[in-house]
């Protein structure tokens, strides 16, 4: 089995583990080379695998060719509208070109933060997000589909288990590094904390977790819904993990809480980076030197002494 397993994020439902690997493997290798040079760990074709769960979001036995034609009427009140509001508020905070909920000014409006979005405000939120650099490249139905996938993960009976089973199938006795992007970081974290699954796999020896563009720290909608539940405001540390590196683009509005150490423990090595205009891109995260260094360290227990061990705020330029 592969030494590195990568878990994808939202809106990958029309791909598969092999098609994902064609982009993931080169990006990951480039990140490792950028961090530790050609003398770093050799990564062959069998060393990297992708855990694929995207098909759990489509009807069994089908692989549709397009995303449903979602619009504002399809965003459900409650969880979906609240998550949309969180993205909107963060986009307005970070990007001056994005109008916040207060039409009289730019930026986030605190008085709306605790209120459910009504239909006209949902439309305004979607319109505003089209001016955020990352979401400007994402079709509106796909954005809504992403919202629904996060909603379903936490609220649809059995779905969370099926996703974690898909991740577990990609892990073997040789796996040393588990990398989770976006919603995949939630699935990876919860799987590592699932004592029933861990008991069924005594052969697992995974010392390193790397989370990219992770929403794990978002209170209410994500953090407080994790299994196992946080205890006294602190997230449970994943079983067997010795090194946890968390990497977030400073403008990634999906990774609303950039630093996970205050939620999960000071052992986490948090880093902010700059992915350019593709701030939530899995490939951009994987090519970042700090990601490559975390992966190389997970494989070898050390990094190239010639590499700068103090890199923070690495930039993946356009």
Beta strands, then each sheet from edge to edge (+ up, - down):
strand 1: 4-7
strand 2: 48-51
strand 3: 177-181
strand 4: 208-212
strand 5: 243-249
strand 6: 269-273
sheet 1: 2+ 1+ 3+ 4+ 5+ 6+
end
